[in-house]
Amino acid sequence: MNEKLANLKLRGYYWYGKGLPTKQPFNDTDNVGKFTTFTNEITEDLQGKIVKAVHEGSAKLVKHSDPTIDKSMYRGAGQGEAVIWYSTDKKEDLTKLVEYLIENNLIQKTKTGKLYNISFKYDTQTRNNEYGDNFVAQIKLADLVNLATGEIL
């Protein structure tokens, strides 16, 4: 991992986004949320894909967990390092992000080769502590893409 590729290190995460930390990438009126993917290791190659996604506009903001922090107290810690890809809920923005994630093999697949039907979680749901049984996804990957083929709907 190359710490210099990130724009900001804060609260156990490395953040990537144009203008950070002084400028926020979203407007107050945007309905912002995120898709979360997992990896065994934060590599410089993965960081390059994150930087490219931000530079190209596929994601306005991305963060990943700090690999040096003990995550045993966090939810899903057994799944490796988390990469959180932020977007608005506008179909155009979500589609652009999902296309990028698929093209770069950043969404895990099931044993049968289908893409996992990951959920888009609104920031408001995070602030309201909607996790586990309390969480209801309003948008899932299957709403945007054929999970078997990776084709955008």
C-alpha positions as CSV (number, residue, x, y, z in Angstrom):
1,M,0.0,0.0,0.0
2,N,1.2,3.5,-0.8
3,E,-0.2,6.0,1.7
4,K,0.8,8.9,-0.6
5,L,-2.0,7.9,-3.1
6,A,-4.7,8.8,-0.6
7,N,-5.9,12.4,-0.1
8,L,-6.7,12.0,3.6
9,K,-6.2,9.6,6.5
10,L,-8.9,10.0,9.1
11,R,-10.7,7.8,11.7
12,G,-9.3,4.5,10.6
13,Y,-9.8,5.1,6.8
14,Y,-7.9,6.3,3.9
15,W,-10.0,8.7,1.8
16,Y,-9.8,9.5,-2.0
17,G,-11.6,12.4,-3.6
18,K,-10.9,15.5,-5.7
19,G,-10.4,18.5,-3.5
20,L,-10.2,16.6,-0.2
21,P,-10.0,17.6,2.6
22,T,-11.1,21.2,1.9
23,K,-13.9,20.5,-0.6
24,Q,-16.7,18.0,-0.2
25,P,-17.6,16.1,-3.4
26,F,-21.4,16.1,-2.8
27,N,-24.0,18.8,-2.4
28,D,-26.2,19.0,0.6
29,T,-29.2,18.0,-1.5
30,D,-27.6,14.8,-2.9
31,N,-29.0,11.5,-1.7
32,V,-25.6,9.9,-1.0
33,G,-24.9,6.3,-0.2
34,K,-22.3,3.6,-0.9
35,F,-21.6,0.2,-2.2
36,T,-19.1,-1.7,0.0
37,T,-16.7,-4.3,-1.4
38,F,-14.1,-6.4,0.4
39,T,-10.6,-7.4,-0.4
40,N,-7.9,-9.5,1.4
41,E,-5.3,-6.7,1.0
42,I,-5.1,-3.1,0.1
43,T,-2.5,-3.2,-2.7
44,E,-1.0,-0.4,-4.7
45,D,-2.8,-1.8,-7.7
46,L,-6.2,-1.5,-5.9
47,Q,-5.3,2.0,-4.8
48,G,-4.5,2.8,-8.5
49,K,-8.0,1.6,-9.4
50,I,-9.5,3.8,-6.7
51,V,-7.6,6.9,-7.8
52,K,-8.6,6.2,-11.4
53,A,-12.3,5.9,-10.4
54,V,-12.1,9.2,-8.7
55,H,-10.2,10.9,-11.5
56,E,-12.6,9.6,-14.2
57,G,-15.6,10.5,-12.2
58,S,-16.9,6.9,-11.7
59,A,-16.8,7.6,-8.0
60,K,-16.6,11.0,-6.4
61,L,-15.4,9.7,-3.1
62,V,-13.9,6.4,-2.0
63,K,-12.5,5.2,1.3
64,H,-10.9,2.0,2.5
65,S,-10.1,0.7,5.9
66,D,-6.6,1.2,7.4
67,P,-4.9,-2.2,7.0
68,T,-2.8,-1.6,10.1
69,I,-5.8,-1.3,12.5
70,D,-7.1,-4.3,14.4
71,K,-10.7,-4.7,13.1
72,S,-11.8,-7.5,15.3
73,M,-14.3,-5.2,16.9
74,Y,-15.9,-4.1,13.6
75,R,-18.9,-5.7,11.9
76,G,-17.8,-8.0,9.0
77,A,-14.1,-7.9,10.1
78,G,-13.6,-11.5,9.0
79,Q,-14.3,-10.4,5.4
80,G,-11.0,-8.5,5.1
81,E,-10.4,-4.9,4.2
82,A,-13.5,-2.8,3.3
83,V,-13.6,-0.4,0.3
84,I,-16.5,2.0,0.3
85,W,-17.5,3.5,-3.0
86,Y,-19.7,6.6,-2.6
87,S,-22.3,7.8,-5.1
88,T,-25.6,9.6,-5.3
89,D,-28.7,7.5,-5.9
90,K,-29.2,8.9,-9.4
91,K,-29.4,6.0,-11.9
92,E,-26.7,7.6,-14.1
93,D,-24.2,7.9,-11.2
94,L,-25.0,4.4,-9.9
95,T,-24.6,2.9,-13.4
96,K,-21.3,4.6,-14.0
97,L,-20.0,3.3,-10.7
98,V,-21.2,-0.2,-11.1
99,E,-19.8,-0.4,-14.7
100,Y,-16.4,0.6,-13.3
101,L,-16.6,-1.9,-10.4
102,I,-17.5,-4.7,-12.8
103,E,-14.9,-3.7,-15.5
104,N,-12.2,-3.8,-12.8
105,N,-13.3,-7.0,-11.1
106,L,-13.9,-5.2,-7.8
107,I,-17.2,-7.0,-6.9
108,Q,-16.8,-10.5,-5.5
109,K,-18.5,-13.4,-7.1
110,T,-20.4,-16.4,-5.7
111,K,-19.2,-19.9,-6.2
112,T,-21.4,-20.2,-9.2
113,G,-19.7,-17.1,-10.8
114,K,-22.5,-14.6,-10.3
115,L,-21.8,-11.2,-8.9
116,Y,-22.8,-10.8,-5.2
117,N,-26.0,-8.8,-5.0
118,I,-24.5,-6.1,-2.8
119,S,-26.6,-3.4,-1.4
120,F,-26.4,0.4,-1.8
121,K,-26.6,1.9,1.7
122,Y,-27.7,5.5,2.1
123,D,-25.7,7.6,4.5
124,T,-28.9,8.3,6.4
125,Q,-29.2,4.6,7.0
126,T,-25.7,4.5,8.4
127,R,-26.4,7.5,10.7
128,N,-29.6,5.8,11.9
129,N,-27.6,2.7,12.8
130,E,-29.6,0.5,10.4
131,Y,-27.5,-2.7,10.3
132,G,-28.1,-6.4,10.3
133,D,-31.8,-7.2,10.7
134,N,-32.7,-3.5,10.8
135,F,-31.2,-2.8,7.4
136,V,-33.5,-2.8,4.3
137,A,-31.8,-2.0,1.0
138,Q,-33.8,0.2,-1.3
139,I,-31.3,-0.4,-4.1
140,K,-29.4,-3.6,-4.8
141,L,-26.9,-4.5,-7.5
142,A,-29.5,-6.7,-9.2
143,D,-31.5,-3.5,-9.8
144,L,-28.7,-2.2,-12.1
145,V,-27.1,-5.3,-13.6
146,N,-27.7,-8.9,-14.5
147,L,-25.8,-10.7,-11.8
148,A,-25.1,-13.7,-14.0
149,T,-23.7,-11.8,-17.0
150,G,-22.5,-8.5,-15.6
151,E,-24.6,-6.7,-18.2
152,I,-26.0,-3.3,-17.2
153,L,-29.8,-3.2,-17.3
